[in-house]
Amino acid sequence: MSALRATKSPHSLRPRIRFDRNELAGAFGDIGTDLPLIVGMILAAGLDSASVLIMFGAMQVLTGLIYRFPMPVQPLKAMAAIVITGKLAGDVLYGGGLAVGVLMLLLTVTGLVVWLARIIPTVVVRGIQFGLGLQLATLALRQYVPADGRNGYVLAAFAFLITIVLLGNRRFPAALFVIALGALYAFGFTLDLSTVAGSFGFAVPRLHVPAWSDILAGLVLLAIPQIPLSLGNSILATYQSAQDLFPDRAPGFRKISGTYSLMNLINPFLSGIPTCHGSGGIVGHYTFGARTGGSVVLYGAFYLILGVLFSSGFDRIIRVFPLPILGILLLFEGLGLMTLVRRLEDPAKDLGVALLVGLIAAGLPYGYLIGLIAGPLLVALNRRRSPGNAA
């Protein structure tokens, strides 16, 4: 708790943003989630990498300055998955981003987002957090860690041991050593300086005006499938994670949905990918040491530098960074989310419901929508069956 108190000046209502080694370590707590989705969308939809990287970084910096605690920005996961697997055109992605921004703006200004938050029990939100954490951990273990074969397993083992030993260490943050290990491996085995030098150049985002046909197609194909996940993770679970970790600075539902909407009203016009907030991002930054918005600003600066100066060779540079390293970061982000289920008000009564909602969210198509609908029904049924309510 002392670390939390130290972030706020007694003479100011706004917490101070720090830029130290712990904020730098925390800055990489969400990279295992973001980077593969960004690369996948750039390659699948033929996006302009400079625009994507610059706008993604700019939204990070904006969010870090607005919230002043680790409230990072993430790609919209359902949209990313549909684009990567279906190879939709970039114009449709931009149209879908604008559509989801308008939908979230309507939920915000009408107060519907607050109404939805009130009728969905906390135990259901805990289940959503658990389900997302399970998805992230499973993705890390199934796809990232085995990606480089035997060498990858060895690399992942070293990264895992480093993280276990140093997790929570404020003097020697684990993520810095894990990222350094991955960089050494890349430069030693897969990347040469000539590739980096050949990727240098100056770039700015491309202006883009979404056509009505692309907005309509994006609404049907991308925005509507995304909204349930956004309500469950980007709004409700993000609010809960902020309350858990930063109770003195946690924003309201309308602020979270408002900045979510704002980002997606800006990104499409500058060829940026659709973005959101996420509970996993907060937990990832916090797990690896971040306590202020400095980690998010530093994380955004990383993408801004890549986009402005190295975007011409981004796909070549990023492909050689070892996926097992990203997998270990992603694994601990997922585990951090899953352990939040311990904060149930009545674990003996509610744990089963939370775990079931989490399994539904993680394991079924449209699982987050099903979990948000079935969860309150399971809570009501569970309460009716509890001994205190017996006739």
KEKE-3310 file (N, C-alpha, C; in steps of 0.2 Angstrom, whole numbers, plus 5000, padded with zeros to 4 digits):
npx = (5004:5010:5017:5007:5002:5012:5012:5004:5003:5002:4999:4991:4977:4979:4987:5005:5014:5026:5042:5052:5062:5053:5041:5045:5047:5035:5028:5030:5021:5010:5013:5013:5000:4996:5006:5006:4993:4993:5003:4997:4985:4991:4997:4987:4977:4983:4987:4993:5008:5015:5005:4997:5005:5009:4997:4992:5002:5000:4987:4990:4998:4990:4980:4987:4991:4978:4972:4982:4986:4990:4982:4981:4980:4972:4972:4956:4950:4940:4937:4950:4953:4943:4947:4960:4958:4948:4953:4949:4947:4957:4949:4936:4939:4942:4930:4922:4929:4925:4911:4910:4914:4904:4893:4897:4898:4885:4880:4886:4882:4869:4868:4866:4877:4880:4868:4869:4880:4875:4866:4873:4880:4894:4901:4899:4907:4919:4920:4921:4934:4941:4939:4945:4958:4961:4960:4971:4982:4981:4983:4996:5003:5000:5003:5013:5024:5029:5033:5046:5052:5064:5074:5066:5058:5068:5072:5060:5059:5070:5066:5054:5059:5066:5056:5048:5057:5060:5048:5038:5048:5054:5066:5074:5066:5056:5052:5060:5072:5068:5063:5076:5083:5076:5079:5093:5094:5088:5096:5107:5105:5095:5093:5101:5111:5111:5098:5090:5095:5092:5079:5076:5068:5057:5040:5023:5005:4992:4979:4962:4946:4932:4921:4903:4898:4908:4907:4895:4897:4907:4900:4891:4899:4910:4908:4896:4899:4909:4905:4899:4910:4917:4909:4910:4924:4931:4924:4916:4925:4937:4934:4932:4945:4952:4946:4950:4965:4968:4960:4959:4960:4952:4942:4925:4912:4907:4917:4927:4920:4919:4932:4935:4926:4930:4943:4940:4933:4942:4954:4950:4951:4964:4970:4971:4971:4956:4953:4954:4951:4957:4955:4965:4976:4978:4981:4992:5002:5003:5007:5020:5026:5021:5014:5009:5003:5014:5020:5011:5013:5027:5026:5018:5027:5036:5029:5027:5040:5044:5034:5036:5050:5054:5045:5045:5052:5046:5038:5048:5058:5050:5046:5057:5059:5059:5045:5042:5047:5037:5027:5029:5027:5014:5008:5010:5002:4989:4988:4988:4976:4967:4969:4962:4950:4950:4945:4932:4917:4910:4917:4915:4901:4900:4911:4910:4900:4907:4918:4912:4906:4917:4923:4913:4914:4927:4927:4917:4909:4906:4906:4908:4896:4887:4890:4888:4874:4870:4876:4870:4858:4863:4868:4856:4849:4858:4857:4844:4845:4853:4856:4852:4841:4831:4815)
npy = (4994:5006:5009:5013:5024:5033:5038:5048:5065:5075:5088:5089:5085:5076:5062:5059:5056:5044:5040:5027:5013:5003:5007:5006:4992:4988:4992:4983:4973:4970:4967:4954:4951:4961:4963:4952:4952:4964:4963:4952:4958:4968:4961:4952:4960:4969:4982:4999:4999:5010:5019:5011:5008:5021:5027:5018:5019:5032:5033:5025:5034:5045:5039:5036:5049:5054:5045:5042:5031:5014:5011:5004:5003:4992:4981:4978:4963:4953:4958:4958:4945:4940:4948:4943:4929:4929:4937:4950:4966:4981:4993:4989:4985:4998:5004:4996:4999:5013:5011:5004:5013:5023:5016:5013:5026:5030:5021:5026:5040:5039:5033:5019:5010:5011:5007:4993:4989:4989:4979:4968:4956:4956:4944:4938:4947:4944:4931:4933:4940:4929:4920:4927:4927:4914:4911:4919:4913:4900:4902:4907:4895:4885:4891:4901:4898:4885:4889:4890:4878:4866:4875:4886:4881:4880:4893:4899:4893:4898:4912:4910:4906:4917:4926:4921:4922:4935:4942:4955:4962:4977:4983:4976:4974:4961:4960:4968:4960:4949:4954:4959:4947:4941:4950:4949:4935:4937:4946:4938:4926:4927:4940:4954:4968:4975:4973:4980:4993:4995:4996:5009:5025:5039:5041:5045:5045:5039:5048:5044:5042:5033:5024:5024:5011:5003:5006:5000:4987:4984:4986:4975:4964:4965:4975:4971:4957:4961:4969:4962:4956:4968:4974:4965:4963:4975:4986:4982:4972:4979:4990:4984:4978:4990:4995:4985:4986:4999:5008:5021:5028:5024:5025:5029:5020:5027:5035:5026:5020:5031:5035:5024:5025:5037:5035:5026:5034:5042:5034:5027:5038:5040:5029:5020:5005:4997:5000:4997:4997:4986:4973:4964:4971:4981:4973:4966:4976:4981:4969:4967:4978:4992:5007:5019:5031:5032:5020:5017:5028:5026:5014:5017:5026:5017:5011:5022:5026:5015:5016:5029:5029:5016:5009:5004:4992:4984:4972:4963:4965:4962:4949:4941:4942:4932:4922:4913:4921:4932:4924:4920:4932:4934:4923:4926:4937:4932:4923:4932:4938:4928:4925:4935:4930:4926:4937:4937:4941:4932:4918:4904:4903:4908:4905:4894:4898:4909:4902:4894:4903:4909:4898:4896:4909:4908:4896:4894:4898:4915:4917:4926:4934:4925:4921:4934:4934:4922:4922:4931:4924:4911:4916:4920:4908:4901:4908:4906:4893:4892:4889:4899:4904:4894:4887)
npz = (5000:5003:4991:4983:4990:4989:4976:4975:4978:4993:4991:4980:4970:4959:4955:4954:4939:4937:4930:4931:4934:4938:4932:4919:4918:4921:4909:4899:4902:4896:4883:4877:4874:4865:4854:4845:4840:4834:4824:4817:4812:4804:4794:4789:4784:4776:4782:4784:4792:4799:4802:4810:4821:4826:4829:4839:4848:4851:4857:4869:4876:4877:4885:4897:4902:4904:4914:4923:4930:4928:4915:4901:4883:4872:4857:4849:4853:4848:4836:4830:4829:4820:4809:4807:4805:4795:4785:4782:4773:4776:4775:4779:4792:4798:4796:4805:4817:4818:4819:4831:4840:4839:4844:4857:4862:4862:4872:4882:4883:4885:4897:4898:4899:4913:4919:4914:4921:4934:4935:4933:4943:4954:4955:4943:4935:4941:4936:4922:4922:4926:4916:4905:4909:4909:4895:4891:4897:4892:4878:4879:4883:4874:4861:4861:4869:4864:4852:4846:4846:4853:4858:4861:4872:4881:4882:4887:4899:4906:4907:4914:4926:4930:4931:4942:4952:4953:4953:4958:4964:4967:4966:4956:4943:4936:4923:4915:4914:4908:4896:4891:4890:4880:4870:4869:4864:4852:4845:4845:4838:4828:4822:4814:4814:4802:4796:4805:4803:4790:4790:4795:4794:4791:4795:4795:4801:4789:4782:4782:4776:4781:4771:4769:4766:4770:4784:4787:4784:4793:4805:4805:4803:4812:4823:4830:4835:4843:4854:4865:4872:4874:4883:4894:4897:4893:4899:4912:4918:4918:4925:4938:4940:4941:4953:4962:4962:4962:4971:4976:4964:4955:4940:4935:4927:4916:4912:4908:4897:4890:4885:4878:4868:4862:4857:4847:4839:4834:4829:4816:4806:4805:4800:4810:4821:4828:4846:4864:4882:4895:4907:4908:4904:4914:4925:4920:4918:4932:4938:4934:4940:4938:4944:4941:4928:4921:4915:4905:4896:4893:4887:4876:4870:4865:4854:4846:4843:4835:4825:4819:4816:4812:4805:4792:4791:4800:4801:4798:4809:4820:4819:4823:4836:4850:4852:4864:4874:4874:4877:4891:4898:4894:4900:4914:4915:4912:4923:4934:4932:4934:4947:4953:4956:4969:4977:4979:4988:4995:4995:4998:4994:4981:4973:4964:4955:4949:4943:4934:4925:4920:4913:4904:4897:4892:4885:4875:4859:4857:4870:4880:4879:4882:4895:4901:4901:4906:4918:4929:4930:4935:4947:4954:4955:4962:4974:4978:4981:4992:5010:5019:5012:5012:5013)
capx = (5000:5015:5018:5001:5001:5018:5010:4999:5006:4998:4997:4988:4972:4980:4993:5010:5016:5033:5046:5057:5063:5047:5036:5048:5046:5027:5026:5030:5017:5004:5015:5012:4993:4995:5010:5004:4987:4994:5006:4993:4981:4994:4999:4981:4973:4987:4987:4999:5011:5017:4999:4994:5010:5009:4991:4992:5006:4997:4982:4993:5001:4984:4977:4992:4990:4971:4970:4987:4988:4991:4976:4983:4976:4973:4967:4949:4952:4936:4938:4957:4953:4939:4951:4966:4956:4944:4957:4945:4950:4958:4944:4931:4941:4942:4923:4920:4931:4921:4904:4910:4915:4898:4889:4900:4896:4878:4879:4889:4878:4862:4868:4865:4883:4880:4863:4871:4885:4872:4862:4877:4883:4901:4903:4899:4913:4925:4920:4924:4941:4944:4939:4950:4965:4962:4962:4978:4987:4981:4986:5003:5006:4999:5006:5019:5030:5032:5034:5053:5054:5068:5077:5060:5057:5074:5072:5054:5061:5074:5061:5049:5063:5068:5050:5047:5062:5060:5041:5036:5054:5054:5073:5076:5059:5057:5050:5066:5077:5065:5064:5083:5085:5073:5083:5100:5093:5086:5102:5112:5103:5090:5092:5107:5110:5109:5091:5088:5097:5088:5072:5075:5065:5052:5033:5017:4999:4989:4972:4957:4939:4928:4915:4897:4898:4913:4905:4889:4900:4911:4895:4888:4904:4915:4906:4891:4902:4914:4902:4898:4917:4919:4905:4912:4931:4934:4921:4915:4930:4942:4932:4933:4952:4954:4944:4955:4972:4969:4954:4959:4960:4948:4937:4918:4910:4906:4924:4930:4917:4919:4938:4935:4923:4934:4949:4938:4931:4948:4958:4949:4952:4971:4972:4973:4966:4951:4956:4949:4954:4956:4957:4971:4981:4979:4984:4999:5006:5003:5010:5027:5029:5019:5009:5007:5002:5021:5021:5008:5016:5033:5024:5016:5033:5039:5026:5028:5047:5044:5030:5039:5057:5056:5039:5046:5054:5043:5037:5055:5061:5046:5045:5063:5059:5056:5038:5042:5047:5031:5022:5029:5024:5007:5006:5009:4996:4984:4988:4986:4969:4964:4969:4957:4944:4950:4943:4925:4915:4908:4920:4911:4895:4901:4916:4907:4897:4912:4922:4907:4905:4924:4924:4909:4917:4934:4927:4911:4909:4902:4906:4907:4889:4883:4892:4885:4867:4869:4879:4865:4853:4866:4868:4849:4848:4863:4855:4838:4847:4857:4853:4848:4835:4827:4809)
capy = (5000:5012:5011:5017:5031:5037:5040:5054:5071:5077:5095:5089:5080:5072:5058:5060:5051:5042:5036:5024:5006:4999:5009:5003:4985:4987:4994:4977:4968:4968:4966:4948:4951:4966:4963:4947:4954:4970:4960:4948:4962:4972:4956:4949:4965:4974:4989:5003:4998:5016:5022:5007:5008:5027:5028:5013:5022:5039:5031:5024:5040:5049:5036:5036:5055:5055:5041:5043:5025:5009:5010:5003:5002:4985:4980:4974:4956:4949:4961:4956:4938:4940:4950:4938:4923:4930:4941:4956:4972:4986:4998:4986:4986:5005:5005:4993:5003:5019:5009:5002:5019:5026:5012:5014:5033:5029:5018:5031:5046:5037:5029:5012:5007:5011:5002:4986:4988:4988:4973:4962:4955:4956:4937:4937:4950:4940:4925:4936:4940:4922:4917:4930:4925:4907:4911:4921:4908:4894:4904:4907:4888:4881:4893:4905:4894:4880:4892:4890:4871:4865:4881:4890:4879:4882:4901:4900:4890:4903:4917:4908:4906:4924:4930:4918:4924:4943:4945:4959:4965:4984:4985:4972:4971:4954:4960:4971:4955:4944:4957:4959:4940:4940:4954:4945:4929:4939:4948:4933:4920:4928:4947:4957:4976:4978:4973:4986:4999:4995:4998:5016:5029:5043:5040:5048:5041:5041:5050:5039:5043:5027:5024:5021:5004:5000:5006:4995:4980:4983:4985:4968:4958:4966:4978:4968:4952:4964:4973:4958:4956:4974:4976:4961:4964:4982:4990:4979:4969:4984:4994:4980:4978:4996:4995:4980:4988:5007:5010:5028:5032:5020:5029:5027:5016:5032:5038:5021:5019:5037:5035:5019:5028:5043:5032:5023:5039:5045:5030:5026:5043:5041:5022:5016:4999:4998:4999:4997:4996:4979:4972:4961:4976:4984:4968:4965:4982:4980:4963:4968:4984:4998:5010:5026:5031:5032:5014:5017:5032:5023:5008:5021:5029:5012:5010:5028:5026:5010:5018:5035:5028:5009:5005:5001:4985:4982:4965:4959:4965:4959:4942:4938:4942:4926:4921:4911:4927:4935:4919:4920:4938:4933:4918:4929:4942:4928:4920:4938:4939:4922:4925:4940:4927:4925:4943:4936:4943:4925:4913:4898:4902:4911:4902:4889:4902:4913:4898:4892:4909:4909:4892:4898:4914:4906:4890:4894:4904:4921:4915:4932:4936:4919:4922:4939:4933:4916:4923:4933:4918:4907:4919:4920:4901:4899:4911:4902:4886:4893:4887:4904:4906:4888:4888)
capz = (5000:5003:4984:4980:4993:4986:4969:4975:4982:4998:4989:4973:4969:4954:4957:4950:4935:4937:4925:4934:4932:4939:4927:4913:4918:4920:4903:4895:4905:4891:4876:4875:4871:4860:4849:4840:4837:4829:4818:4813:4808:4798:4788:4786:4781:4773:4785:4784:4798:4802:4805:4815:4827:4828:4833:4845:4853:4853:4862:4875:4879:4879:4891:4903:4904:4907:4920:4928:4933:4922:4911:4895:4877:4868:4851:4851:4852:4844:4829:4828:4828:4814:4803:4805:4802:4789:4780:4779:4770:4781:4775:4783:4799:4800:4797:4811:4823:4819:4821:4838:4844:4840:4848:4864:4863:4863:4878:4887:4884:4888:4904:4898:4902:4920:4920:4913:4926:4940:4935:4932:4949:4954:4955:4936:4933:4943:4931:4916:4923:4926:4909:4901:4911:4907:4888:4890:4899:4887:4872:4880:4884:4868:4855:4861:4872:4860:4845:4843:4847:4859:4860:4864:4878:4886:4883:4891:4906:4910:4908:4919:4933:4931:4933:4948:4957:4954:4953:4964:4966:4965:4964:4950:4940:4932:4915:4912:4913:4903:4889:4890:4888:4873:4865:4868:4860:4845:4842:4845:4834:4822:4820:4813:4814:4795:4796:4809:4800:4783:4792:4797:4790:4794:4793:4798:4799:4783:4783:4779:4778:4780:4767:4772:4765:4775:4791:4788:4784:4799:4810:4805:4803:4817:4829:4834:4839:4848:4859:4872:4875:4877:4890:4899:4899:4893:4904:4918:4922:4919:4931:4944:4941:4944:4960:4966:4962:4963:4974:4977:4958:4950:4937:4934:4921:4910:4910:4904:4891:4886:4882:4874:4862:4859:4854:4841:4834:4831:4825:4809:4802:4804:4798:4816:4822:4834:4852:4870:4888:4896:4914:4908:4903:4920:4929:4917:4920:4939:4940:4933:4944:4937:4949:4939:4921:4917:4912:4899:4892:4891:4882:4870:4866:4861:4848:4843:4840:4830:4819:4816:4813:4810:4802:4785:4792:4807:4801:4798:4815:4826:4819:4825:4843:4852:4855:4870:4879:4875:4880:4898:4900:4893:4905:4921:4915:4913:4930:4938:4931:4937:4954:4956:4959:4977:4980:4980:4995:4999:4991:4999:4990:4974:4969:4959:4949:4945:4939:4928:4921:4917:4909:4898:4893:4889:4881:4870:4855:4860:4877:4885:4879:4885:4902:4904:4901:4910:4925:4933:4931:4940:4954:4957:4956:4968:4981:4980:4984:4998:5016:5022:5009:5012:5016)
cpx = (5004:5016:5013:5000:5007:5017:5006:5002:5001:4995:4993:4983:4974:4987:4998:5012:5024:5036:5052:5058:5057:5042:5039:5046:5039:5025:5026:5025:5011:5006:5014:5005:4993:4999:5008:4998:4988:4998:5002:4988:4984:4995:4992:4977:4977:4987:4994:5003:5013:5011:4996:4999:5009:5003:4990:4996:5003:4991:4984:4995:4995:4981:4981:4991:4983:4970:4976:4988:4988:4984:4978:4978:4977:4969:4961:4950:4947:4937:4945:4956:4949:4943:4957:4964:4952:4948:4953:4949:4951:4952:4938:4933:4941:4934:4920:4922:4927:4914:4904:4911:4908:4893:4891:4898:4889:4876:4881:4884:4871:4862:4867:4871:4883:4874:4865:4876:4881:4868:4866:4881:4891:4904:4904:4905:4919:4926:4923:4931:4944:4945:4944:4957:4966:4963:4969:4983:4987:4984:4994:5006:5005:5002:5012:5025:5033:5034:5041:5056:5058:5071:5072:5059:5062:5073:5066:5056:5065:5070:5057:5053:5064:5062:5048:5051:5061:5053:5039:5042:5054:5061:5075:5069:5060:5056:5056:5071:5074:5065:5071:5085:5082:5077:5090:5099:5092:5092:5108:5111:5099:5090:5099:5106:5109:5102:5088:5089:5094:5081:5071:5072:5059:5045:5028:5011:4996:4982:4968:4950:4935:4922:4909:4896:4902:4911:4899:4892:4904:4906:4893:4894:4909:4912:4902:4894:4907:4911:4901:4905:4919:4915:4908:4919:4933:4931:4920:4921:4936:4940:4933:4941:4955:4953:4949:4962:4973:4963:4953:4959:4956:4942:4930:4917:4910:4913:4927:4927:4918:4926:4939:4932:4927:4940:4946:4934:4936:4952:4956:4951:4960:4974:4974:4968:4962:4954:4951:4954:4953:4958:4964:4977:4983:4983:4991:5004:5008:5008:5018:5030:5026:5014:5007:5005:5009:5022:5018:5011:5023:5031:5021:5022:5036:5036:5027:5035:5047:5040:5033:5046:5058:5050:5040:5049:5051:5041:5043:5058:5057:5045:5051:5063:5055:5049:5038:5043:5041:5026:5023:5026:5016:5004:5005:5003:4990:4983:4986:4979:4965:4964:4965:4951:4944:4947:4935:4923:4913:4911:4917:4905:4896:4906:4914:4904:4902:4916:4918:4907:4912:4925:4919:4912:4923:4933:4922:4912:4904:4901:4905:4900:4885:4884:4888:4877:4866:4871:4874:4860:4856:4866:4861:4848:4852:4860:4849:4840:4851:4853:4849:4842:4830:4821:4808)
cpy = (5006:5014:5015:5024:5036:5040:5047:5059:5073:5084:5095:5083:5075:5068:5059:5054:5050:5039:5033:5017:5002:5001:5006:4996:4984:4988:4988:4972:4966:4967:4960:4947:4955:4965:4958:4949:4960:4967:4956:4952:4966:4967:4954:4954:4970:4981:4992:5003:5004:5019:5018:5008:5015:5029:5024:5016:5029:5038:5029:5030:5044:5046:5037:5043:5057:5052:5042:5037:5020:5007:5009:5002:4995:4985:4976:4967:4952:4952:4958:4949:4936:4942:4945:4932:4923:4934:4947:4962:4977:4991:4995:4987:4993:5007:5002:4996:5009:5017:5007:5008:5023:5022:5013:5021:5033:5026:5022:5037:5045:5034:5022:5008:5006:5007:4995:4984:4986:4982:4967:4961:4954:4949:4936:4941:4946:4934:4927:4937:4934:4919:4920:4928:4918:4907:4913:4916:4902:4896:4904:4900:4884:4884:4897:4901:4889:4883:4890:4883:4870:4871:4886:4888:4881:4889:4902:4898:4895:4909:4916:4909:4913:4928:4927:4921:4932:4946:4949:4963:4972:4986:4982:4969:4966:4956:4963:4965:4950:4947:4957:4952:4939:4944:4951:4939:4931:4941:4943:4927:4922:4935:4950:4965:4979:4978:4979:4992:5000:4997:5005:5020:5033:5042:5044:5044:5044:5043:5045:5042:5037:5028:5021:5014:5000:5000:5001:4988:4979:4983:4978:4963:4959:4969:4974:4962:4955:4966:4968:4957:4962:4976:4972:4962:4972:4987:4987:4976:4974:4988:4990:4979:4984:4997:4991:4983:4995:5010:5018:5032:5029:5025:5026:5023:5021:5034:5032:5020:5025:5037:5030:5021:5033:5040:5029:5028:5043:5041:5029:5031:5044:5034:5018:5010:5001:4996:5000:4997:4989:4978:4968:4966:4979:4979:4966:4970:4982:4975:4964:4975:4991:5000:5016:5025:5031:5026:5014:5022:5030:5017:5012:5023:5023:5011:5016:5028:5021:5013:5024:5033:5021:5005:5001:4994:4982:4975:4961:4959:4961:4952:4938:4938:4936:4925:4918:4916:4930:4930:4919:4926:4937:4928:4921:4934:4938:4925:4926:4939:4934:4922:4930:4936:4926:4931:4943:4938:4937:4920:4906:4897:4904:4908:4898:4893:4906:4908:4895:4897:4910:4904:4894:4903:4912:4900:4890:4899:4909:4919:4921:4935:4931:4920:4928:4938:4927:4917:4925:4928:4913:4909:4919:4913:4899:4902:4908:4896:4886:4892:4893:4906:4900:4890:4884)
cpz = (5000:4996:4981:4983:4990:4979:4969:4980:4987:4996:4983:4973:4964:4956:4952:4946:4936:4931:4928:4931:4933:4934:4920:4912:4917:4913:4898:4897:4901:4884:4873:4872:4865:4854:4843:4837:4832:4823:4814:4809:4802:4792:4785:4782:4777:4775:4784:4791:4802:4805:4811:4822:4830:4832:4839:4850:4856:4858:4868:4879:4881:4885:4897:4906:4907:4913:4925:4932:4927:4919:4904:4889:4874:4862:4853:4848:4847:4837:4826:4825:4821:4808:4802:4802:4795:4783:4777:4777:4776:4781:4779:4791:4802:4801:4803:4817:4824:4822:4829:4843:4844:4844:4856:4866:4865:4870:4884:4889:4887:4895:4904:4900:4910:4922:4920:4919:4933:4941:4934:4939:4949:4953:4947:4933:4935:4938:4924:4916:4923:4919:4904:4902:4909:4899:4887:4891:4895:4881:4873:4880:4877:4862:4855:4864:4867:4853:4842:4845:4854:4862:4864:4871:4883:4887:4888:4898:4910:4911:4913:4926:4935:4934:4940:4954:4958:4954:4959:4967:4963:4963:4957:4947:4935:4925:4912:4910:4908:4896:4887:4887:4881:4868:4864:4863:4853:4841:4841:4840:4827:4819:4819:4812:4807:4794:4799:4805:4793:4784:4794:4792:4793:4791:4797:4797:4793:4785:4779:4781:4776:4776:4771:4771:4769:4782:4792:4788:4790:4805:4811:4806:4810:4824:4833:4838:4844:4854:4866:4875:4878:4883:4895:4902:4899:4897:4911:4922:4923:4925:4938:4945:4944:4951:4964:4967:4964:4965:4975:4970:4953:4947:4937:4927:4915:4907:4906:4897:4886:4882:4877:4867:4858:4855:4847:4836:4831:4826:4818:4804:4801:4803:4804:4817:4828:4841:4858:4876:4890:4903:4914:4907:4910:4925:4926:4919:4928:4941:4939:4936:4943:4942:4946:4931:4917:4913:4905:4894:4889:4885:4875:4866:4862:4854:4843:4839:4834:4824:4816:4812:4810:4807:4796:4786:4798:4807:4801:4805:4820:4825:4822:4833:4846:4855:4862:4876:4880:4878:4888:4901:4900:4899:4912:4921:4916:4920:4935:4938:4934:4944:4957:4958:4966:4980:4980:4987:4999:4995:4991:4994:4983:4970:4963:4953:4945:4941:4933:4923:4917:4912:4902:4894:4889:4884:4875:4865:4857:4867:4882:4885:4883:4893:4905:4905:4906:4918:4930:4935:4936:4947:4957:4959:4962:4975:4983:4983:4991:5005:5019:5019:5008:5015:5023)
residu = (MET:SER:ALA:LEU:ARG:ALA:THR:LYS:SER:PRO:HIS:SER:LEU:ARG:PRO:ARG:ILE:ARG:PHE:ASP:ARG:ASN:GLU:LEU:ALA:GLY:ALA:PHE:GLY:ASP:ILE:GLY:THR:ASP:LEU:PRO:LEU:ILE:VAL:GLY:MET:ILE:LEU:ALA:ALA:GLY:LEU:ASP:SER:ALA:SER:VAL:LEU:ILE:MET:PHE:GLY:ALA:MET:GLN:VAL:LEU:THR:GLY:LEU:ILE:TYR:ARG:PHE:PRO:MET:PRO:VAL:GLN:PRO:LEU:LYS:ALA:MET:ALA:ALA:ILE:VAL:ILE:THR:GLY:LYS:LEU:ALA:GLY:ASP:VAL:LEU:TYR:GLY:GLY:GLY:LEU:ALA:VAL:GLY:VAL:LEU:MET:LEU:LEU:LEU:THR:VAL:THR:GLY:LEU:VAL:VAL:TRP:LEU:ALA:ARG:ILE:ILE:PRO:THR:VAL:VAL:VAL:ARG:GLY:ILE:GLN:PHE:GLY:LEU:GLY:LEU:GLN:LEU:ALA:THR:LEU:ALA:LEU:ARG:GLN:TYR:VAL:PRO:ALA:ASP:GLY:ARG:ASN:GLY:TYR:VAL:LEU:ALA:ALA:PHE:ALA:PHE:LEU:ILE:THR:ILE:VAL:LEU:LEU:GLY:ASN:ARG:ARG:PHE:PRO:ALA:ALA:LEU:PHE:VAL:ILE:ALA:LEU:GLY:ALA:LEU:TYR:ALA:PHE:GLY:PHE:THR:LEU:ASP:LEU:SER:THR:VAL:ALA:GLY:SER:PHE:GLY:PHE:ALA:VAL:PRO:ARG:LEU:HIS:VAL:PRO:ALA:TRP:SER:ASP:ILE:LEU:ALA:GLY:LEU:VAL:LEU:LEU:ALA:ILE:PRO:GLN:ILE:PRO:LEU:SER:LEU:GLY:ASN:SER:ILE:LEU:ALA:THR:TYR:GLN:SER:ALA:GLN:ASP:LEU:PHE:PRO:ASP:ARG:ALA:PRO:GLY:PHE:ARG:LYS:ILE:SER:GLY:THR:TYR:SER:LEU:MET:ASN:LEU:ILE:ASN:PRO:PHE:LEU:SER:GLY:ILE:PRO:THR:CYS:HIS:GLY:SER:GLY:GLY:ILE:VAL:GLY:HIS:TYR:THR:PHE:GLY:ALA:ARG:THR:GLY:GLY:SER:VAL:VAL:LEU:TYR:GLY:ALA:PHE:TYR:LEU:ILE:LEU:GLY:VAL:LEU:PHE:SER:SER:GLY:PHE:ASP:ARG:ILE:ILE:ARG:VAL:PHE:PRO:LEU:PRO:ILE:LEU:GLY:ILE:LEU:LEU:LEU:PHE:GLU:GLY:LEU:GLY:LEU:MET:THR:LEU:VAL:ARG:ARG:LEU:GLU:ASP:PRO:ALA:LYS:ASP:LEU:GLY:VAL:ALA:LEU:LEU:VAL:GLY:LEU:ILE:ALA:ALA:GLY:LEU:PRO:TYR:GLY:TYR:LEU:ILE:GLY:LEU:ILE:ALA:GLY:PRO:LEU:LEU:VAL:ALA:LEU:ASN:ARG:ARG:ARG:SER:PRO:GLY:ASN:ALA:ALA)
# end
